[in-house]
């Protein structure tokens, strides 16, 4: 799951990619705000592993606002969601490969 881990200290949210499936996956993640691409990066995520092992993405979000997050499994499923982040949000954003090989994109409490 893509998530932000700095939120507890008041830092802006980070993005995390997580794979809950039985297979290894390459997941490409794009984050944009008002047609400006802020992040475009591929993650090689082992089965049932958190990409934090490869490095959590920090400094993705420049401030509060609405962001578009797109996750794509290489050669497979794509999922896009808009996420609203407020100034004082204490959330993680994530891209999750589910156990049934579908994708979830969203936000959650740390």
Secondary structure by P-SEA (a helix, b strand, c coil): cbbbccccccccbbbbbbbcccbbbbbbbbbbcccccccccccccccccccccccccccccccbbbbbbbbbcccbbbbbbbbbbccccbbbbbcccccccbbbbbcccc
